C-alpha cells in the first residue's frame, strides 16, 4: 500500500528500491519528479556523504537515479527468489559507479591536510553513483541472505530484519493494517456464526 512518504531506515539501496510501493492502481513512483527526488534526498541526507551539496535536482537528474533503482530492484527481487541476479543489473550498477567515481579531494585547513571524498559530474550522475555503490555494498554483504519482502498482501517493500520475527516493512504501516484486517475478519466470522 502506497504512502505519500517513502519508508526509510533500511540500507540506503533498499530505501531506494522501496520508493516504488504499490498503490490503488499498481506501483507508484515516489521519485517521479525533481521535487520528490529532492524531498527523498533530504530524508537521506545524512547517508549521502555530502554528494548533494545543496543542489536542486532537475528532470535530467531523474533518469540516472531511476536506472540505478531499476538495476538494484532487479537484483534484490532475484535474491528474494533465491536466483542469480541478472547480469545486466549488476553491470548497470557497476557502470553507474564508474560514471562518477569518488576522489579523495585534499585540502589544507590551516593546521593539517584534510581528505574529503567528492564526485564530479551532474547531480543525477553523482547521486546515481553513490546509490549504485550503496547497492553494491548491500548486495554483497552476508546479511543479504536475510532479505525479506513485507508479508502484507498489497505491499512490495523489502527489508533486512533486525529481529528474526519481523514480518512487515513497518509495524505502523503494514503491521497495524494487517492486524486490524485480521481482527475484522475474525469478528465478521464470529458474527456470521
Buried (B, 14 or more C-beta within 10 A) or exposed (E): BBBEEBBBEBBBBBBBBBBBBBBEEEEBBBBEEBEBBBBBBEBBEEBBBEBBEEBEBEEEBBEBBBBBBBBBBBBBBBBEEEEEBBEEBBEBBEBBBEBBEBEEEEEEEEEEEEEEEBBEBBBBBBBBBBBBBBBBEBBEEEEBEEBBBBEBEBBBBBBBBEEEEBBBBBEEBBBEBBEEEEEEEEEEEEEEE
